Amino acid sequence: MDGCIFCKIAEKKLDSQIVHEDSEVIAFEDMNPQAPVHILIVPKKHIIDLLHLSSTDEGLIGKIHSVAKRIAKERKIEKGFRIICNCGEEAGESVGHLHFHLLGGRRLEWPPG
């Protein structure tokens, strides 16, 4: 989608520190990390948010979690990490493209927001 920063990263029109890429998903370092490990995991297909996920896209969520698991092991944060998906402006979503934050590498407090 034109103007979407995550689409531009997936299309390699913008530089990013990519940590995983396959035909459906790209994962890269967050530019404003909130933890020692802060990776964004993004479907390459432009989907606005979870509310816009179609039934044919549901397998993508499992794929994203598998990527998160692999990265968590690679980054040695198995003792504790968080996977966050904000949905909507009131939840803090600032980019209208479905994405998941993988956070770890420090104690994560509760409540988060």
C-alpha positions, 0 to 999 in steps of 0.5 A: 500500500502506498505510504505504508512504512512497513510495506516500504520496509518489506519491499526494501524501499526503506532500510531496516535491520532485518532479523528474519524474512521469508515469503510471508513475514518480515521481522526487524529491529524497532527504531525506538526500542522499549526493551533490550530486544524489541523486534517488529514482526510484520506480514508482508501482505498489507492488513490494517489490523486484527479487525481486518484479518480475513479467514484466509489470513488466519494461518499467518498469525501462527506463522508470526508466532513461530517466527517470534519463538525462533527469534526469542530463542536466538536472542536468548530471551526464553526466560520471559518475553512478550508479544504485543499486537496493538489494535487501533489508535486508542491501543497505541497503534501508530502504523496502520499495518498489522504488526507484532512487537516481540519484547524481552531482555529485561523484566517486563512489568504489569500492567503494561500501559 
